[in-house]
Amino acid sequence: MGDPLADAVVVAAGASRRMDGLDKLAHVVAGRPLLAWSIDALTSSGVVGRVVVVTSRDRLAGIRNAPWLPPTVVAVVEGGDRRHESVAAGIAALDAPGDRVILVHDGARPLPSSELVAAVARAAAVHGAAIPVLPVAETLKRVAGDEIIETVDRSGLAAAQTPQGARASLLRAAFERFPPSGPQAWTDEAALLEACRIAVHVLPGEPANLKVTVPADLARVEETIVRRAGGAAAAPGGDRVGHGSDSHPFGPGGPLMLGGVAIDGAPRLHGHSDGDVALHAVADALLGAAGMGDLGRLFPAGPATPRGIASGELVAIVVDRLADAGLEPRRLDVTIVGARPRLSGHLDAMRAAIAALLRIDAAAVNVKASTGNLGGDEGAGRTVSAHAVAVVGSVG
């Protein structure tokens, strides 16, 4: 496969006015900030190469320095008071060629499937612009004060979702006609393109792809994330989900340690430990689910952590810490991304090794590999990265 089809702008500059004082983007859902899930929904699709996050001035430093920020995020920039201004700032930061598809996505919309993201990107590449929509199911009323004025015919009406995609040249032309500093305000990119008489293709959206607007939406999001990870529905004292990721370049020496397995004939990954990015991602996912910080804080690269320490030892310590807190791993899904070496013959051994470290049945562990679609440092064979999602529950 070739390079990723699209780049993306994640709009995260809102004020969370209907969240009863909560910052919905920073709120921890299933072990991670809501914004982290929204970004991952794009990057895990396989069609998005670069991401720019547009946020408010008071969030800039926190997001730029966030340990969960993936390497696909190439910039975090300040937005404006209106969506129109924020999207323009994100597009400017991407500086994408004219035929490149740009996806614009709400930072408070964490649940679009990878299939939906890919479908929007492909439709925008073919048609110029595309958005996902859902039919309006409820009867619509026009009201004034506390009285109904009329019933609105809902035939032909649809609710718009994100991501919304368009070729960069079309978006730039629209912003030239209606500059961000102008008096007009647009609620989404489709409305801006419509005002320029640019046709927007529609495709079916997803009922689960909700935008978090009120506090009750957070519980719905967490339940969906846990269910997708293979755990039970989220509930007080119930199962929790954590995400972990890591990336290391190749270094001198060998063998390559990956998923707790030594792979002879491949160079090791550079790092303070043995460089096992898969186990580092597993450890971070477990710590995230348990609310215990991250691997870097627990084992800083310094005299307190012996150089070259086996990553399996680090995971074992994390599992012990979970046990001390009355928690245990339940399920795990790991994705390893790198063009070299070929890993298909090692995945079962990794699965068994990780299951043994977590003290769970191998059937509860899934390990898969991707070449990175020839994109980025992973696709070029310079680095290996890994992502893990862990479900953790109470002992007994």
C-alpha positions in Angstrom: 0.0 0.0 0.0 1.1 3.6 -0.5 1.2 6.6 1.7 -1.8 7.5 4.0 -4.6 9.1 2.0 -5.3 12.1 4.3 -4.2 14.4 7.0 -6.4 15.6 9.8 -7.3 18.7 11.9 -8.8 17.9 15.3 -10.8 20.8 16.6 -10.4 21.0 20.4 -10.9 24.7 21.2 -14.4 24.5 22.7 -15.4 25.8 26.1 -17.5 22.8 27.3 -20.4 25.1 28.3 -22.9 22.3 28.9 -20.6 20.1 30.9 -21.4 21.5 34.4 -17.9 22.8 34.9 -16.1 19.7 33.5 -13.4 20.1 30.7 -14.7 17.3 28.6 -11.6 17.1 26.4 -9.4 16.5 29.5 -11.8 14.3 31.3 -10.5 10.8 31.8 -12.6 8.2 30.1 -11.6 4.5 30.3 -8.2 5.4 31.6 -7.3 8.2 29.1 -8.4 11.8 28.3 -11.3 12.0 25.9 -9.2 14.0 23.4 -6.7 11.1 23.3 -9.5 8.7 22.2 -10.7 11.1 19.5 -7.2 11.5 18.0 -6.6 7.7 18.1 -9.9 7.1 16.3 -8.3 8.9 13.3 -4.8 7.6 13.5 -5.8 3.9 14.0 -7.8 4.0 10.7 -4.6 3.6 8.6 -5.6 6.4 6.2 -4.4 9.4 8.2 -0.7 10.5 8.0 -0.4 13.7 10.0 -2.6 15.3 12.6 -2.8 18.9 13.8 -4.7 19.6 17.1 -6.3 23.1 17.4 -7.0 24.1 20.9 -7.5 27.0 23.2 -4.6 29.0 24.6 -5.0 27.7 28.1 -4.8 24.1 26.9 -1.8 24.5 24.5 1.1 23.6 26.9 -0.8 20.7 28.5 -1.6 19.0 25.2 1.8 19.7 23.6 3.5 18.0 26.6 0.9 15.2 27.1 2.6 11.7 27.3 -0.3 10.2 25.4 0.2 12.4 22.3 1.1 10.1 19.4 3.9 10.9 17.0 1.4 11.5 14.2 0.5 14.8 15.8 2.8 17.2 14.1 1.6 20.4 15.7 -0.7 21.7 18.4 -1.8 25.2 17.6 -4.1 27.9 19.0 -7.6 28.2 17.6 -10.0 31.1 17.6 -13.4 31.9 19.2 -15.2 30.4 16.3 -14.9 27.0 14.6 -14.3 28.7 11.3 -11.1 30.4 12.7 -9.9 27.2 14.4 -10.2 25.0 11.3 -8.4 27.7 9.2 -5.5 27.7 11.7 -5.3 23.9 11.6 -5.3 23.8 7.8 -2.5 26.5 7.7 -0.4 24.4 10.1 -0.8 21.3 7.9 0.3 23.1 4.7 -1.0 20.1 2.6 -0.8 20.0 -1.2 -4.0 20.9 -3.0 -5.1 17.3 -3.9 -4.5 16.0 -0.4 -7.6 15.2 1.6 -8.0 17.0 4.9 -10.3 15.5 7.5 -11.7 17.8 10.1 -12.9 16.1 13.3 -14.4 17.2 16.6 -12.1 16.6 19.5 -15.2 15.6 21.6 -16.2 12.8 19.2 -14.1 9.8 20.2 -16.0 6.9 18.7 -16.0 6.9 14.9 -14.9 3.5 13.6 -11.8 3.1 11.5 -14.1 2.0 8.7 -16.0 5.3 8.8 -12.8 7.4 8.9 -11.5 5.6 5.9 -14.8 5.8 4.0 -15.0 9.6 4.4 -11.3 10.0 3.3 -11.9 7.9 0.2 -15.2 9.6 -0.7 -13.5 13.0 -0.4 -10.7 11.9 -2.6 -13.2 10.9 -5.3 -15.9 13.5 -4.9 -13.9 16.5 -3.6 -15.8 16.7 -0.3 -17.7 14.2 1.9 -19.4 14.0 5.3 -21.1 11.2 7.2 -24.8 11.8 8.1 -27.6 10.1 10.1 -31.3 10.3 9.2 -33.4 12.4 11.6 -35.6 9.9 13.4 -37.6 12.2 15.8 -40.5 14.5 14.8 -39.1 18.0 14.6 -40.9 21.0 16.1 -40.2 24.7 15.6 -40.8 26.5 18.9 -40.9 30.0 20.2 -40.6 30.4 24.0 -42.8 27.7 25.5 -45.1 27.2 22.4 -44.9 25.1 19.3 -45.0 27.2 16.1 -45.0 24.4 13.6 -44.1 20.8 12.8 -41.1 20.5 10.5 -41.1 18.0 7.7 -38.1 15.7 8.4 -38.0 14.0 5.0 -34.7 14.9 3.4 -33.2 16.0 6.7 -30.0 14.5 8.2 -27.7 15.1 11.1 -24.1 15.8 10.2 -21.2 14.1 11.9 -17.4 14.3 11.7 -14.9 13.6 10.4 -15.7 15.7 7.4 -13.3 15.6 4.5 -12.4 17.7 1.6 -9.4 18.3 -0.7 -7.1 21.0 0.6 -7.6 23.1 -2.5 -11.3 23.3 -2.0 -11.0 24.2 1.6 -8.5 26.9 0.9 -10.7 28.3 -1.9 -13.6 28.4 0.5 -11.6 30.3 3.2 -10.4 32.8 0.6 -14.0 33.6 -0.3 -15.1 33.6 3.4 -12.0 34.6 5.4 -11.8 33.4 9.1 -11.8 37.1 10.2 -15.1 37.8 8.3 -18.6 38.2 9.8 -19.9 34.9 8.7 -19.8 31.9 11.0 -20.1 28.3 10.0 -21.1 25.4 12.2 -19.2 22.9 10.1 -17.0 22.5 7.0 -19.9 21.3 4.9 -21.8 24.5 5.5 -18.8 26.6 4.4 -18.4 24.5 1.2 -22.2 24.7 0.5 -22.0 28.5 0.7 -19.3 28.4 -2.0 -21.5 26.1 -4.1 -19.1 23.2 -3.7 -20.9 19.9 -3.8 -20.6 17.7 -0.7 -21.0 14.0 -1.0 -22.9 12.3 1.9 -22.4 8.7 3.2 -24.0 6.9 6.1 -22.8 7.9 9.6 -22.8 5.8 12.7 -25.2 6.0 15.7 -22.3 5.3 18.1 -20.3 8.3 16.7 -21.7 10.7 19.3 -20.3 14.1 20.2 -19.9 14.5 23.9 -22.1 17.5 24.9 -23.4 16.8 28.4 -22.0 14.9 31.3 -24.1 11.8 30.7 -22.4 11.3 27.4 -19.1 10.4 29.1 -20.6 7.2 30.6 -21.9 6.2 27.2 -18.5 6.7 25.7 -16.8 4.7 28.4 -19.2 1.8 28.0 -18.7 1.7 24.3 -14.9 1.8 24.6 -14.9 -1.0 27.1 -17.3 -3.1 25.0 -15.1 -2.7 21.9 -12.0 -3.8 23.9 -13.8 -7.0 24.9 -14.5 -6.2 28.5 -17.7 -5.7 30.5 -19.6 -2.5 30.4 -18.0 0.2 32.5 -19.5 0.7 35.9 -18.4 2.0 39.3 -15.9 -0.6 40.6 -16.0 -2.5 37.3 -13.6 -3.1 34.5 -11.5 -0.3 33.2 -9.6 0.3 30.0 -6.2 1.7 29.4 -4.2 2.6 26.3 -0.4 2.5 26.0 2.0 3.3 23.2 5.8 3.4 22.6 8.2 3.9 19.7 12.0 3.2 19.5 14.5 3.5 16.7 16.8 0.7 15.8 20.2 0.8 17.5 23.4 -1.2 17.5 23.7 -4.7 18.8 21.1 -7.5 19.1 19.0 -9.4 19.4 15.7 -7.6 18.9 13.5 -7.9 21.9 9.8 -7.6 21.0 6.8 -8.9 22.9 9.0 -10.7 25.4 10.6 -12.7 22.6 14.2 -12.5 21.4 14.4 -12.3 17.6 17.9 -13.2 16.4 19.3 -11.6 13.2 17.5 -8.3 13.8 19.1 -5.3 15.5 17.8 -4.4 19.0 15.8 -1.2 19.6 17.6 1.7 21.2 16.6 2.6 24.7 17.5 2.6 28.4 16.0 -0.8 28.8 16.1 -3.6 26.3 13.9 -1.5 24.0 10.9 -3.8 23.9 8.3 -1.4 22.7 5.5 -3.9 22.8 6.0 -4.7 26.5 6.4 -0.9 27.2 3.0 -0.3 25.6 1.5 -3.2 27.6 2.8 -1.7 30.8 1.5 1.7 30.0 -1.9 0.3 29.1 -2.1 -1.5 32.4 -1.0 1.6 34.4 -3.4 3.8 32.5 -6.3 1.5 33.3 -5.4 1.4 36.9 -4.9 5.2 37.1 -1.2 4.7 38.2 0.5 7.1 35.9 2.9 5.8 33.2 6.0 3.7 32.7 8.4 6.7 32.5 7.4 8.0 35.9 7.6 4.6 37.5 10.9 3.6 35.9 12.7 6.8 34.9 15.8 6.5 32.6 18.4 7.0 35.2 20.5 5.2 37.9 17.3 4.0 39.7 16.5 1.9 36.6 19.4 -0.4 35.5 20.5 0.2 31.9 19.5 -2.7 29.7 16.9 -4.0 32.2 14.6 -6.6 30.7 11.2 -5.1 29.9 9.5 -8.3 31.2 10.8 -7.4 34.6 9.1 -4.0 34.3 5.8 -5.6 33.3 6.0 -8.0 36.2 6.4 -5.2 38.6 3.5 -3.4 37.1 1.3 -6.5 37.5 2.4 -6.8 41.1 1.4 -3.1 41.7 -2.0 -3.8 40.2 -2.4 -6.8 42.5 -1.5 -4.7 45.5 -4.3 -2.4 44.5 -6.8 -5.3 44.2 -6.7 -5.2 40.4 -5.8 -7.8 37.7 -5.4 -7.8 33.9 -8.4 -9.3 32.1 -7.8 -8.8 28.4 -5.1 -7.3 26.1 -4.8 -6.3 22.5 -1.4 -5.3 21.1 -0.5 -3.9 17.7 3.2 -3.7 16.6 4.0 -1.4 13.7 7.2 -1.7 11.7 8.4 -2.6 8.2 11.1 -4.9 9.6 11.6 -7.7 10.6 8.7 -9.9 9.5 6.8 -10.8 12.6 4.2 -13.2 11.5 6.2 -16.2 12.7 6.7 -14.7 16.1 3.2 -13.5 17.1 2.1 -16.7 18.8 5.3 -16.8 20.9 4.7 -13.1 21.9 1.2 -13.9 22.8 2.3 -16.7 25.1 5.0 -14.7 26.6 2.8 -11.7 27.4 0.0 -13.9 28.8 2.6 -15.5 31.2 3.8 -12.1 32.3 0.2 -10.9 32.9 -0.8 -14.2 34.5 -3.8 -14.7 32.3 -4.8 -17.2 29.7 -3.3 -16.8 26.3 -6.8 -16.7 24.8 -7.3 -13.3 26.5 -4.3 -11.8 24.6 -4.2 -10.7 21.0 -1.0 -9.7 19.2 -1.0 -8.4 15.6 1.5 -6.7 13.4 1.4 -4.1 10.6 4.1 -2.9 8.2 3.0 0.7 8.7 1.8 0.9 5.1 5.3 2.2 4.1 4.5 5.5 5.8 6.5 7.3 8.5 9.6 6.0 10.2 8.0 2.7 10.9 7.2 2.1 7.2 10.7 3.2 6.3 12.2 0.6 8.6 13.8 3.1 10.9 11.7 2.5 14.0 9.2 0.1 15.6 6.2 1.3 17.5 3.5 -0.5 19.5 0.0 0.2 20.8 -1.8 -1.7 23.5 -5.3 -1.6 25.0 -5.7 -3.4 28.3 -8.8 -4.2 30.3 -8.3 -4.4 34.0 -10.7 -5.5 36.7 -11.0 -6.1 40.4 -9.4 -9.3 41.8 -12.0 -12.0 42.3 
